Amino acid sequence: METLWFCLVAFLLTGYVVLDGFDLGAGVVSLFAARGGDERGQVVESIGPFWDGNEVWLLAGGGTLFFAFPALYASSFSGFYLPLMIVLWLLILRGISIEFRHHVEGELWPPLWDRVFGIASALLAVFYGAALGNVVRGVPLNADGDFFLPLWTDWGVSGAVGILDWFTALAGLTALATLTMHGALWVAMKTRNNLERNAGRCAGVAALAAALLATLLSWAAFSIQPLILRSYTARPWGWIFPAITVAALAAIFLNLRLRRYSVAFLASGCFIAGMIASVAFGLFPYVLPATEGATTGLTVWNSAAPGYGLRIGLAWWIPGMALACVYFFFLYRRFRGKIDGEHLATSGG
């Protein structure tokens, strides 16, 4: 039962990164591919019906984590308190920037909120990647399963580590490049004319950066976290997840070349899912490894809720998630296709 809930949490977090990841990436793309207030408005319109609903997956993942692995929830939310507060403020800024750009006309406010939207989206991508990097590297857990990390120390990955070091920074940059690619493909798929072409070019550059950074990050992860190599050695069938990741990346480049942005976008989602599945498989059964010299890390067994609660929770989780999936199917089907964009008023510069 604990292993099943581990897979369900991984599924929810993957769903969040794939779905909310494209509108985070769209925010980054708006800084580079969109020219003028009209095109930035088209970027916002392309994610308009989806962005707030996509964040439901983050709430569902956090709620499931709290229910299924309360020890992990308590440890990580106290140890990562500072970056979590930063993420919370970035989510707030990003949300109000989307809403406020429509309420006040003028030469100052719409461009200001467009910049806030783009910068907050980029920083969120970096912090999400750095968070995953911290989980892969491990944290200095004590005997009670608690830890505290400063924002940074000496940027090393051993000893007195911080939230930011060279490895977690590399993970953050990889996430930024990957989600920028994902968002650029979404914008290219949903828009027309000049914005579509610019977003397609942006997706190509970001895909090259994501491929290079993901390769470096994979090498670094195998080097600093021995659990990953042991997992793949003990269970060789798990290499299917990195293979899916590589195949999806190849499909992205092929369909970008053919300008089939819809197929490339689906391949980008598979690329993200493959990377997260590869990490989850490599760390299992650990949900939060400990750094060298610390106590034993948190696993799916020593951090899970009692078995009876997990079984009862599953009976509620299944219909709840089925209802959410039906809603998302309706939402994406209802707003499929390219946006019109002609009614948007030009503002800003």
Buried (B, 14 or more C-beta within 10 A) or exposed (E): BBEEBBEBBBBBBBBBBBBBBBBBBBBBBBBBBBEBBBBBBBBBBBBBEBBBBBBBBBEBBBBBBBBBBBBBBBBBEEBBEEBBEBBEEBBEBBBBBBEBBBEEEEEEBBBBBBBBBBBBBBBBBBBBBBBBBBBBBBBBBEEEBEBEBEEBBEEEBEEEBBBBBEBBBBBBBBBBBBBBBBBBBBBBBBBBEEBBBBBBBBBBBBBEBBBEBBEEBBEBBEEBBEBBEEBBEEEEEBEEBBEBBBBBBEBBBEBBEEEBBBBBBBBBBBBBBBBBBBBBBBBBBBBBBBBEEBEEBBBBEBBBBEEEBBEEBBEEBEEEBEEBEEEBEEBEEEEEEEBEBEEBEEBBE
